[in-house]
Amino acid sequence: MIDTAPFGSTGHHSSRVIFGAAALGSMSQDRADATLALLLPAGVNHIDTAASYGESELRLAPFLAEHRSAFFLATKTGDRDGDGARASLERSLDRMGVDQVDLIQLHNLVEPDEWEAALGAGGAVEALDRARAEGLCRFIGITGHGTRIPGMHRRSLERYPFDSVLFPYNYSMMTNTEYRADVEALIDLCREREVAIQTIKSIARRRWPEQPDRRYSWYEPIDDPEALTRAVHYVLGREGLFLNTSSDARLLPLALEAAATVVARPSDRQMEADAVALGITPLFDGAELERI
């Protein structure tokens, strides 16, 4: 079984692996049902989706009708104005057939103008605060992609007491010394304030070549079982980090199996050997794909 840990100061002990429901976005309902059936036996008790993940919220609805109480449920809104964020949250509740989500997150809050709008008067944060008071959500978080996001998350936490953050974390990204420094500073701040720390792109290999197979994920994942296991252990071998699974659901069984067998974090030497052997490179370099 996958271990659990306190999810920040929420009072919930989340499985260290969070199911990334982006994987359901373009699935049939039958395949989505089969994918979701893997979660409870593995000990996963936390699902993360978003309004922008295709049909994901709709695919979750039948499963949640039976198992809502067993899961901490998170979704996201990309809207920055208050009215838009409120409407997005209400639409997500309707699509999933639930009365409340545990966590609503501002999706990829990184651009300065969007940041000012979301955190300013009449912005998304103000509206979501009201929604929380009304019982439509319990907690509010922030997410993001790209090299700038750890620094932006720190800025966000100085402005508002968000309950969780989410950002890319894997060996190849952490070889960037500037990014690593920003991540470490963010982790220190989150630990000080009991903010939950979620990570994404744990098993990312590289961007697709010129002829991508985008049916499963916009990036090429690690599919070698041993290297994938080490990539999962690289994240979960560090206390306090949660791992959101890949949008490539074909690799979910391997990721769940790896997460149940964490003993120690792989060494940098092991991770570098995998990077060389498999051609693993950072997905984000500060120049492109910051908005993915």
N, C-alpha and C positions, 0 to 999 in steps of 0.2 A: 504493500500500500504506500501511497505517496504521503509524505509527512505534511503536517499542517504547521502554521505559525501565525502569531497575531498579525492581522492586517492593519498595521498602523494602530491608531487609537480607536478604531471602530468597534472594538469588542468582539469582532468575528475572527475565528481561527480559520483562515483560508488554506486550502491545499496550496503547496508551494508551486504547483502547476495550475495555471488558470487556462480554461479552454478558450482559445481565440476563435470566436464564432464567425469571423470573416470567412472561415472555411466553408460555411454553409451558404454563402451568398448566391452561388449559381447552381446549387444542388437541387435534385428532385427531392420531394418530401420523403420518399422511401429511403433514399441514401442518407439524408439528414437524420432520419430516425435511427438508422443503423449506426451512424457516427456517434450520435449522442448516447446511444446505449453503452458505449465504451466507458463513459465517465464515472458513473457511480461505482462499478466494480473496481476501478482503479483508485478510488478515493478522491476524485476531483469534486469539489463542492463550490466552484466559482466559475461563472460564465461571463465573458466579456464580448459584447457586440457593439454595433453602432448603427445609427440611422442610415449611414451611407454604405453599409455593407450589403448591397443588393437586396436579396430576399431573406437575409439572415434572420431578422426579427420575426418574420412570418414563419420561417421553418422551425423556430424555437417554440412557437405557440403551443403545438400539441404536446410537446415534451413538458413544458412548464405547467400545462393544465394538470399533469399528474405529479410533477416533482418540484413545484415552485418552492416549497418549504425547505428543500434539501440544498438549495443553491443560493449563494450570494450572487445577485444579478446586477450587472453593470452594462450601461449603454453610453452612447456619446452623441453630442450634437455639434455640428459644424457652424451653427448660427452664432453670430456675435452680438446681435441686438436682442433686447429682452423679449420682445414679442415673438421673434423668430425662434429663440431658444425655448420659450414656453410651449409654442406650438409643436416644435420638434419633440419635446419630451412627451407631450400628450399623445402625439401620433405614435411614438414608440410604445407607450403603454397600451394603446389600442391594438397595435400590430402584434404585440406579444400576448395580449389577453390578460394583462396583470393590472393591479391597482397601484403598484408602487415598484420602483426599482431601488436597489440598495445604493447604487452609485451612479450618478450622472456626471459625465466628463466632458470638458471642452476639448474638442478634437483638434489636435495639431495647432495649438495656440503658440505661434512662433513669430508671425509677422508683426512688426511694431504697431502698425495702424490697426490691425485686428485686435491686438492686445489692449490698446487704449480703448477701443470700442467695447470690448467684452467686459473690461473691469471698470469702465466709467459709468456715469449716471445713465440710467436707462438701458444698461448693457445686460449681457447674458448672465453674469454672475449675480447681479441684483435680482433678476427674475428667478433664477434657480434657487436663490436663498428663500424667496417667497414660496416657491413650490415645495421646498423642504419644510417650511413652517406649516404648509397645508397637508403634508404627508405624502406627496407624490414621489419623493425621493428621500433618502436618509443621509447621504453624503455627497460631496462635490469634489471632483478631481480634475486634473489636467493631463493631457497627453501630447506627444509630439514625436517628430521624426527629424533626422538630419543632425548635423554637427552642432548647430546653434542651440538645440533644445535644452541641454542641461543648464546652460547659463540663463536661458529664458525662464526655466522652471524656478530657479533660485529667485529671479526677479519677481515672479508671480507669487511665490511664498512670502516674500517681504510685503506684498500688497494685500494678500488675503490668505486666511488659514485653510488652504485646500487640504483635503483628507488623503489624497493619493497623487502620485505622479507616475508617468509611464514614459520610457525613452529606450532607444536602442542600446543593447549591451551584448557584446560578444568579443572574442579575442581580437579579431581583425580591427574592429573599431577602437579597441583599447590600446592598440599599438600607436595610435595618434596621440602624441604626448599632450597636446593642448586639449583634445577631447577628454583624455583620461583625467587630466587635472580638473576639468569642469565637472566630470562625473563624480570624482571623489569628493569635491566640495559639496555637490548636491546630496550625495549619500550622507555625508556628515551632518548637513543641515536637517535632512529628513529624520535621521536617527535622533537628533536633539529634540525635534518637535513631534516625534512619533507619527510621521507621515509614511504611509505605505509606499513601497518602492516596487513598481512593476517594470519588467523588462520585455522588450520585443526583439525579434530578429536573431534569436539565439542560434538557430541552425542555418542562417543565411550563408550561402557560398559565394555568390557574386551576382552581378546583374546578368541577365540573359544575353547571349550573343545576338547577332543581327537577326537570326530567325528564332525568336523566342517561342517557347511553349507556355503561353500565359493562361492556359485553362485552369491551372491550379494556384499559381502565385505569380506576382509581377517580377519576382526575383528567383534565381535558381537556388534551391536549398541543398544542403548537404544530405545525400541519401546513402552514403556509406555507413552501415550500422555502427561500426566501431568509432568512426569519427563523429557521427551524430551523438553517440553516447557521451563522448568527451566534451562535445559542445554544450550539451545539456548540463553535464557535471560542472563545467566551467562557471555556469551561472549559479546553479543550486549548491555548489560547494562553498559559496559565500553566504554567510548568515544574513538573513533579512531581505534577500532578494526573492521576488516572485517571477516566474517565467510564464509568459503568454505564448501559447502554442502557435505554430505556423498556420498560414492559410492553406497550405497543402495538406489536406486531410489524409492523404495516402501515408504520410509519415507520422500520423498521430499515434498509432500503436507502438512504434519504435520509441517515440518521445516519452510516452507514458511508462514503458518498460524501463527506459533509462532513468527516469525520475524516481522510480521505486528502488533503485539500486545505488544511490549516491553514497559513497564511502568517503572519498577525499577529492579535492579539486585537482584536476590535471595540472601538471607543471607547464610553464610557458614553453619549455623545450618541446613537450609533447604537442602543444597547440601549434607551435611554429612548424613542426614536422607535418602536421595535417594541412596547414596553410600552403606549404610548398607542394606537397603531394597532390592536393586537390585544386590548386589554383584559387584558394580562398582570398578574396579581396574585399575591402570595405564597400558597403553599398552606398554610403554617403561620404562625400568629400568636400562639402561646403559649396560646390559649384552647381550641382544638379540634384534633382529629386528631393529637395528639401520639403516640398509640399505633398509628397506621396502619402 
